[in-house]
Amino acid sequence: MKISYDKEADALNIEFKTGPVDKTVELSPLMFLDLDKKGNPLYLEIIGARERVGKKNFGKIMIGKKLIGLPAFA
């Protein structure tokens, strides 16, 4: 899994695995999930991430029980 943040677009990107995208599903406004042919998740993009995740603690995100620093968040 790879997590990155695009400051200019304010987009949080989570790559579960690489592969060709068969379709993109809109989970909610400005939140998209790319799936492969078998319906497995490949990429998750959250646009407007600072508002959705929270401005105060945005440099880190909790995944499961692990607190992860966002790579491009300097």
Secondary structure in CASP SS format (residue, H / E / C, confidence):
PFRMAT SS
TARGET T0000
AUTHOR 0000-0000-0000
METHOD secondary structure of the structure
MODEL  1
M C 1.00
K E 1.00
I E 1.00
S E 1.00
Y E 1.00
D E 1.00
K C 1.00
E C 1.00
A C 1.00
D C 1.00
A E 1.00
L E 1.00
N E 1.00
I E 1.00
E E 1.00
F C 1.00
K C 1.00
T C 1.00
G C 1.00
P C 1.00
V C 1.00
D C 1.00
K E 1.00
T E 1.00
V E 1.00
E E 1.00
L E 1.00
S E 1.00
P C 1.00
L C 1.00
M E 1.00
F E 1.00
L E 1.00
D E 1.00
L E 1.00
D C 1.00
K C 1.00
K C 1.00
G C 1.00
N C 1.00
P E 1.00
L E 1.00
Y E 1.00
L E 1.00
E E 1.00
I E 1.00
I E 1.00
G C 1.00
A H 1.00
R H 1.00
E H 1.00
R H 1.00
V H 1.00
G C 1.00
K C 1.00
K C 1.00
N C 1.00
F C 1.00
G C 1.00
K E 1.00
I E 1.00
M E 1.00
I E 1.00
G C 1.00
K C 1.00
K E 1.00
L E 1.00
I E 1.00
G E 1.00
L C 1.00
P C 1.00
A C 1.00
F C 1.00
A C 1.00
END
